[in-house]
Amino acid sequence: MSGMKIEVHHVTRVEGHGNIVVDVKNGEIKECRFEVVEAPRFFEAFVRGRPYHELSHITSRICGICAVGHATTSLRATEKAFGVELSEQAWLLRKLNFHGEIIDSHVLHTYYLVAPDFFGTHSVIPLVETHREVVERALRIKKLSGDLCAMVGGRHTHPIAMTVGGFTHTPTEHELREMKERLEAARADMDATVDLFSTLPWPEFERETEYVSLHKDDEYAFIDGTIVTSDGFSYPIEDYKKVTNEYCVPFSTAKWTKHNRDSYMVGALARLNNNFDQLHPRAKEAAKKLGLQPIVTNPFLNTAAQVVEMVHCVEDCIQIIDELLSRGIKPEEPPAVEVKASEGVGACEVPRGILFHHYAYGEDGRCTEANCIIPTNQNMANLNLDMQALLPQILDRPQEEIRHLLEMLVRAYDPCISCSAHFLTVEFV
Amino acid sequence: MAGNKSQGAKSQGAKSQGKVKVAFFDFACCEGCQLTVIDSLQTHLDLLEAVEIVNFREASSEGRQDYQIAFVEGSITREQDEERLRRIREQADILVALGACAHTAGVNALKNLKPLDEVRQYVYGEHADWYDTYPARPISAVVEVDAFIPGCPIDREEFVEVVKALLVGKKPPIPDYPVCVECKLKGNVCVFHVGKVCMGPVTRAGCGAICPTYGDGCEGCRGLIPNPNENAMEEVLDEAGLTLDEIMDRFTMFNAYRELEAGE
C-alpha cells in the first residue's frame, strides 16, 4: 500500500473524546498521532478561592471513573498542607475505598471496553446473547466493587464520606463481614477472569520504555510512597515536577511529559513492572498465567496487568477487612484542622497511573494555587511513540485492520480523556 | 419541534421492531452519569428488552443516528458544541438532560465566577489563545429540553424510572420538594444539629438525601426546587455562623450558573 489516510473521529470505548490521525504517502508515514479533542474544563483555575474542605468534592468531578482516586489524591495534598494525620482505621478505610475503585475501573476497561475487540463486537451488549456468562460475571464484579465503594464512601462516582482527616461515615461490622464474604466468593470470578484473558490473542508488539510509578517497600503502592522509574531514578513525591517535565509539541496543543527518555509510561503495566515483588501471591500466580514477567514491554498487555491488579485488590481488601474487624470498627471524628498558609502535594496510583494534586492555601484555608497532573497526559507521548513504532510493522495489512489495531492500542492505555481535558485540547480535524 | 421526525425514525429499523432507539452524547463533563447508566444494567439488564442503544461512544463503537430519545450529559462551553447539540435536537423526538452539568451547568460554571481570560491564562499560560471556551451553560440555554435527570452524578434508580416513564409517554417522576423531606423520612439527625451546613432545605429531592445520610451536608447538586426561599436559606446559614462568603460558597458550588443569571 503506497498511500492511506485514516481519521478516526472520536475513538469509541474510551473515556472522553480523542481522534487518531494517520497519513501515509508513497509508503512514507507523514502523520501518525492521537489527539485529544475534549472540551477543556479549567478545574485548576476555578478551585482557587474555594475553601479547603470543598477541594476533594470538587476535584472528584474531574472524572466519573476515577473519582475516588482524585478525591484521595486531593485529600492527601490538603492533609499534607495542614499537617493532618490519619488514624489507622481511616488509613484502612481509605485503602479499601481506593481498591474498590481500582477493581471497578479495571473491570470496566477489561470487560466492557477491551473484550469486545476480541469477541468481534461493537460493545459488550451483543455478548448478552452470545456470552451471557461472561457479561454476568462482569456485571457481578462491577456490582461488587461499586457496592464496596458505596459501603465506605456512600457511592462510587463522587464519594461523599471521604473528608479531610478521615470519614464522615463508618461502615458497620455487619456490612464489613458481609462484604468480606462476597469478596471471598469473588475469587471464583477472578479465576475465571484470569482464564479468559490468558486465552486472548494479544497483538504482538514490543517497545521498551521508561516505566514510572509510586513505590513502597512493604506494600503494592497505591496511596503515597516514593516516585520510582524503571531507569533507576527515585524521587520524593514533592519533587514530581522533576519527573513530569511538561512540554509543548508543535503539531498538537497537548502538553506532554518526559523524564529520562523521549517518553515514559504510567499505569497498571508500569506498576507491575516496578512493584512485582509487592503483589499478593495469588496475583503473582495470575501474572504467571497471563504470561507477565517483568519487564513487560508490550503496551497491549496493560489490560492483562489490570487483571492481575484486580486479583491483588480482591485479596488485599479481604486482608484489610480482617484487620478492621480484629481492631473493632467504630465511628471516629476526623481530627480538627488548623488552617494556615501552606502547600502540599498528594500522589496516588489511580487506575490509569500516577496522579498528582498540588495545592497552595492562604491563611484563611482557601486555595490560592492548584496543579493537577493526570496519568493520561503522562502517557500521551508514549502512546504516540508506540503508534509510530507499530504502524510501519503493520503497513502491509488491510486499512481496516490497521485502523482497528491502532484503536486497540489507544484503548490498551485506557485513556481517561475527561481527566486530561482540564489541561489540554486539540482542534478538530 | 422535533415532532415530525418521529414517524420517520419509528418506521426505520425493522430489525429491532418494538424497541425504542436511544443514544447517549456528552459535552464538558466527567462521564460519571453515563457510567451510572452502565451501572444501572447490573440490576436492570431487562431495560435492553425495551430499548436499543444505537449510539453510546463511551461503551460502543457502533454509532447510528436513527435515535428517538437522546440523553445528553455535560455543559456547553464552546461554539462548536452548540452546533453539535442542535444536530442532536434536530434528530431526537425527546431530548433529556442527563445530570448536573447538562441540567444546571454544575461545577463547570464555577469558572464563570472568574474573568474568562484569567482562567484560560492560569491553566494554559502563553498558549491560552489556543483554547476555545466560553462561560459554561446548561444545555437548555441552547436548545429546548424535554426532560431532565438531575444530580452529580444521577441516581441510578431515578434514571431507570425516568426511562420507564418516557417509554410510556408519561412525565418523568422528578420531585419538586426539597431534600429535607427525604432526610426526615429516613430518620436522619439533621446535620445542622451536629454543626455542619446543608443545602437540603432548598435543593430538589430524589437522591434519597444521600449526602446527609453519609454524614455530609447537601451540596445542592440536583439544583434548587421551584420557587426556593433563598432568603430564608441565607438566614439559616447565617445563624449557623457562616460568613457571607461562606454562604456564597454553598450557593455556587453546583448552582453558580443560576446565581450569576439571577444577578444579571
HADDOCK unambig.tbl for C-alpha pairs under 7 A between the chains (distance, minus, plus):
assign (segid A and resid 12 and name CA) (segid B and resid 57 and name CA) 4.87 0.50 0.50
assign (segid A and resid 12 and name CA) (segid B and resid 58 and name CA) 5.84 0.50 0.50
assign (segid A and resid 12 and name CA) (segid B and resid 60 and name CA) 6.15 0.50 0.50
assign (segid A and resid 12 and name CA) (segid B and resid 61 and name CA) 4.96 0.50 0.50
assign (segid A and resid 13 and name CA) (segid B and resid 57 and name CA) 6.00 0.50 0.50
assign (segid A and resid 13 and name CA) (segid B and resid 58 and name CA) 4.60 0.50 0.50
assign (segid A and resid 13 and name CA) (segid B and resid 59 and name CA) 4.73 0.50 0.50
assign (segid A and resid 13 and name CA) (segid B and resid 60 and name CA) 5.50 0.50 0.50
assign (segid A and resid 13 and name CA) (segid B and resid 61 and name CA) 6.34 0.50 0.50
assign (segid A and resid 14 and name CA) (segid B and resid 58 and name CA) 5.51 0.50 0.50
assign (segid A and resid 15 and name CA) (segid B and resid 58 and name CA) 5.69 0.50 0.50
assign (segid A and resid 39 and name CA) (segid B and resid 28 and name CA) 5.47 0.50 0.50
assign (segid A and resid 41 and name CA) (segid B and resid 28 and name CA) 6.71 0.50 0.50
assign (segid A and resid 41 and name CA) (segid B and resid 108 and name CA) 6.52 0.50 0.50
assign (segid A and resid 42 and name CA) (segid B and resid 119 and name CA) 6.96 0.50 0.50
assign (segid A and resid 42 and name CA) (segid B and resid 123 and name CA) 6.49 0.50 0.50
assign (segid A and resid 44 and name CA) (segid B and resid 123 and name CA) 6.61 0.50 0.50
assign (segid A and resid 45 and name CA) (segid B and resid 119 and name CA) 5.34 0.50 0.50
assign (segid A and resid 45 and name CA) (segid B and resid 122 and name CA) 5.98 0.50 0.50
assign (segid A and resid 45 and name CA) (segid B and resid 123 and name CA) 6.25 0.50 0.50
assign (segid A and resid 46 and name CA) (segid B and resid 110 and name CA) 5.83 0.50 0.50
assign (segid A and resid 46 and name CA) (segid B and resid 111 and name CA) 4.97 0.50 0.50
assign (segid A and resid 61 and name CA) (segid B and resid 30 and name CA) 6.23 0.50 0.50
assign (segid A and resid 62 and name CA) (segid B and resid 30 and name CA) 5.60 0.50 0.50
assign (segid A and resid 63 and name CA) (segid B and resid 30 and name CA) 4.48 0.50 0.50
assign (segid A and resid 63 and name CA) (segid B and resid 32 and name CA) 6.81 0.50 0.50
assign (segid A and resid 64 and name CA) (segid B and resid 30 and name CA) 4.98 0.50 0.50
assign (segid A and resid 64 and name CA) (segid B and resid 31 and name CA) 5.46 0.50 0.50
assign (segid A and resid 64 and name CA) (segid B and resid 32 and name CA) 3.61 0.50 0.50
assign (segid A and resid 65 and name CA) (segid B and resid 32 and name CA) 6.46 0.50 0.50
assign (segid A and resid 112 and name CA) (segid B and resid 59 and name CA) 6.90 0.50 0.50
assign (segid A and resid 113 and name CA) (segid B and resid 59 and name CA) 6.39 0.50 0.50
assign (segid A and resid 122 and name CA) (segid B and resid 60 and name CA) 5.38 0.50 0.50
assign (segid A and resid 122 and name CA) (segid B and resid 61 and name CA) 4.91 0.50 0.50
assign (segid A and resid 122 and name CA) (segid B and resid 62 and name CA) 5.58 0.50 0.50
assign (segid A and resid 123 and name CA) (segid B and resid 59 and name CA) 6.18 0.50 0.50
assign (segid A and resid 123 and name CA) (segid B and resid 60 and name CA) 4.42 0.50 0.50
assign (segid A and resid 123 and name CA) (segid B and resid 61 and name CA) 6.47 0.50 0.50
assign (segid A and resid 139 and name CA) (segid B and resid 42 and name CA) 5.39 0.50 0.50
assign (segid A and resid 143 and name CA) (segid B and resid 42 and name CA) 6.51 0.50 0.50
assign (segid A and resid 154 and name CA) (segid B and resid 214 and name CA) 5.94 0.50 0.50
assign (segid A and resid 157 and name CA) (segid B and resid 32 and name CA) 6.28 0.50 0.50
assign (segid A and resid 157 and name CA) (segid B and resid 153 and name CA) 6.76 0.50 0.50
assign (segid A and resid 160 and name CA) (segid B and resid 211 and name CA) 6.10 0.50 0.50
assign (segid A and resid 160 and name CA) (segid B and resid 214 and name CA) 6.61 0.50 0.50
assign (segid A and resid 160 and name CA) (segid B and resid 216 and name CA) 6.85 0.50 0.50
assign (segid A and resid 161 and name CA) (segid B and resid 214 and name CA) 5.73 0.50 0.50
assign (segid A and resid 161 and name CA) (segid B and resid 215 and name CA) 6.57 0.50 0.50
assign (segid A and resid 161 and name CA) (segid B and resid 216 and name CA) 6.69 0.50 0.50
assign (segid A and resid 168 and name CA) (segid B and resid 214 and name CA) 6.49 0.50 0.50
assign (segid A and resid 168 and name CA) (segid B and resid 215 and name CA) 4.88 0.50 0.50
assign (segid A and resid 168 and name CA) (segid B and resid 216 and name CA) 6.48 0.50 0.50
assign (segid A and resid 169 and name CA) (segid B and resid 214 and name CA) 5.34 0.50 0.50
assign (segid A and resid 169 and name CA) (segid B and resid 215 and name CA) 5.62 0.50 0.50
assign (segid A and resid 418 and name CA) (segid B and resid 29 and name CA) 6.90 0.50 0.50
assign (segid A and resid 418 and name CA) (segid B and resid 30 and name CA) 5.43 0.50 0.50
assign (segid A and resid 423 and name CA) (segid B and resid 123 and name CA) 6.70 0.50 0.50
